[in-house]
Amino acid sequence: MHDRYPISSRRPSRPALLHPSSFILHPLALALALLLLCQRAPAAPAPDWESSLVYLEVTRRAYEVFQPWTPKSRTVQKNGLVIGAREILTTAEELSDRTLVRVQRGGRGKWWDAEVVWLDYHANLAVLTAKEDAFWTGLKPATFITGKLPKEGLQIVRWRSGNLEARKAEFNQFLVEDARLSFFQHLQLEASTEMQAVGWAEPLVANGKVAGLATGQGGNNARFLPASFIEPILAARKAGKYPGLGFFPFTWTPVENPSTFKFLKLPGDPRGALVIDVPATPKVEPNLKPRDLILQVDGFDVDNQGYYKDPDYGQLIVENLGSRRKFAGEVVKMKIWRDGAQMNLDYRLPKLDYSVKLLAEQTFDQAPEFLIAGGLVLQPLNIPLLRGFGEDWKRRAPFRLAHYAGGPPSAERSGLVVLTSVLPDPYVVGYQDARFLVVDTVNGQKISRLADVQAALEKPQDGFHTIEFHRGDNLLRIVLDAGLMDAATKRILERYRIPAASHIGVKP
Amino acid sequence: MKESFPNPKLDPPRAHRHFSEVSIKSICSLLAVLALSSLPTLAADPEKAVVQIFTFAQEADWDEPWKFGQLRRSSGTGFIIKGRRIMTNAHVVSWARQLMVKRYQDPRPYLARVVFVAHDCDLALLEVEDSLFYDGVEPLEFGPLPKVRSSVVTYGYPAGGEQISYTRGVVSRIELQTYAHIGNRSLLGVQTDAAINPGNSGGPVIQDDKVIGVAFQGMPGLENAGFFIPAPVINHFLDDIKDGKYDGFPSAGIRTAPLQNAAYRRKLKLPDNDKGVRVDSVLPGTPAEKVLRPDDVILQVGKHEVGSDGTIIYEGNRMALAMAVQEAQHGQSMALKIWRDGKEQSIALPVEVSGTDKVLGNQYDTPPRYFVYAGLVFTPISLDYLKTFGRGWSDTAGAELTYELFYRRQESPKTVRIEPIVLSTVLADGVNANFRTRGRALVDKINGIRIERLEDVIRAFESPSNGQHVVEFLPKNTFECLERESADKANAQILKTYGIPKDRRL
């Protein structure tokens, strides 16, 4: 992950005043500052970018993870790029749960209402439009670099304080890493720059064309979606043939041990990526098996480190071939080594879907689900909820909750529901300290989703609700009076000023 | 949970002491004398029975288990009791290679040895062979559990001086405390505002001429609070060893939950009062499985009535029900009154010392089991092993090792292994140089044999394997292969290269 500098409010429009003593500079420091100024002086921006680059302001709902009934408002500003007739491209980040999107041209002046016309969170791309004709006057679409991306002459451009800012970017590397908003890996471009707070869809440009869009920054290194990743998606979308991105859901490992190749009976030089885990979901037919060696993908030989030689970008890990000009549902042709023999496998790429994991990776554009039942606050266990423990949730969240992350759903349980807290009330005396317990059953019925809880609470047993939690070192069972639950819930909602007892979007 | 620390006096400064320190010491002594002048009457010279203990210890290395750490010197306090024994803390004498004791105002050191050690309750008994050691010393006797707010005096040799130190305080509270030495047990402990500092450990806490406790730990961040092991725990230890071996404090094998919700009480047909705690779960593999079940309500343990919050009244102090269980010895049965199926019943609950939670606490004196083959070092997973990952071990050890050690037994008892084994490290050699797995990996199978315990590793490597050994790891099914002939040949040389005296400790 890369550090970001979120812009939770508008950027300052003018520099802060300095204390007078700040102006007393040592001559050496002054000389150094002048030298730096010379080096950092923005190169003269190509005038075309002023008519292609627009500024966006997005206001969206954000939620307190453990009090999801209290939405907040959050406003960010980012960049957009005119890419065609009445179309603006930007990254999808911060566009979820949006309530107002506005665009500005020339980096200052009037804001115009805009709307998102297409969006793919996995690809981290979105297309917007503005209805009013006047907005588009004088704006020109930018063009993307097609084919191999240049490593020289790169610049980052953006609107800043009403002026177009352009800074040099030094190419570092192409790499295949986790997507910004998804769990798959794809090609990214890393470049170093003096520009700070990069990551808000600033275009990376070269020779008057777009080479990429910024997605994040760590130190001086900024990450970009390369044009070669973006452009095929936009082309497919334009043609109405974009099914979404596919991915490789299996896990593989490099093999350096000659003895392992001997065990696998592979003759010749060591080669191939060793498959070690193939999840049951998503379903892929035909599929790989553990201990298959992937020798070739779409004609590219795979070495024993799991790399192939990309004609444009050099050595990249095999994961990239799941998104290199291929989409969900398309076939990737593999040569594999299985049970001592080589065979061909037409691997049909499954579609990226946040719900393929036991804990959903993202819950964009859905208000968080919750259910308050007689003071018990129940929520789906998902990664956004775990992020409520902080950026380093893997360390700070209760171990048992975090350990579910990455696990696959099973036939009997497609998700998990967690009791996150208990709102104190006479009805729940004795249970007020219960928290972060994963629900196993309610009134004997297995629970995967909040809607299951709601349905199970319709069927009390002998006048009681019995809630059982997953076996562990914590409380296993609580019992509540079924007849008093509704009145208790009503009382609790009033006392704690909660507008509704539930928000449940997904049916069982 | 509160964090506690034991108080060994580590390497006390003996030379180069500044004059100013001596001045401060003098002031402290004066304060002690002034304080003592207002104390209740004490035995003539209890300090004559208080000894200073010097420990030279060498701890095991849990990552490279054939090794031991550097020799460390520390000191603590002990006191002579009847039977020509010295009582002190287990943590004062853990991993001792040599023990020396010095009597009050006697320059001569005497060699001592550990006769009994109880790491769960942090107590030990030492013996000095030289009978001269006991000449002219009246052994100290034990008294009862003190009352809260009563005065006590601690005797010991805390850091910063060679003379005995006395400090007075009052008993602040009495309740179950986590014993930091073992880390995963809570036993009766007494909090006092008498200063208990490193070096005081093992010293007697005296009231009315009797030892009513053994000083043993402090608590970071809590000022004017020291803790001592009270008489009930000491007596349990002394009763336990009467048969010549120490078993430990038993547990009931159940988890309980407060029964304070009116609906739950009504469901169980119990009166809506403050009596009875509910059995929430019964721990697998314990004797409790045969006599208790979830939703039984424990009304009384022995002579103690049980409150709805799971507490009993013990000697006038309200504390957790576990206290009543800890009065019994390993293998005894406790009389319980329970509520089941709408009526009261009497049952006998056998209580035992848990063998399975040993690896979940700090272990002492017994170095880890291991087996080395072709540079692959196998050892059982334990808390001590995880601690080799450093201070933040719970973050760095990896979820799978943490889950295996602390959670699997509770959550998936059917999949639990008797003694999960890790490949702790790979000693580099040509025969294993191409392994990607370099250690700290949980072992699933070797040559197709599921590894339940260390002996299975040896058996698996000795089983026929078609010219290759295949070692499989959890959780992602990674595996490594090893040429059997080369591995067999390299084995002896690897042991020699790395100075490993034996390929196994079982």
Interface residues (C-beta under 8 A of the other chain):
Chain A: T251 T253 P254 V255 E256 N257 P258 S259 T260 K262 F263 I276 D277 P290 R395 F399 R400 A402 H403 V428 V429 G430 Y431 D462 F464 H470 R471 G472 D473 L475 L476 R477 I478 V479 L480 D481 L484
Chain B: R255 A257 P258 L259 Q260 N261 A262 A263 Y264 R266 K267 D280 S281 P294 D295 S394 D395 A399 T402 Y403 F406 Y407 Q410 E411 N434 F435 R436 Q468 V470 K476 N477 T478 F479 E480 C481 L482 E483
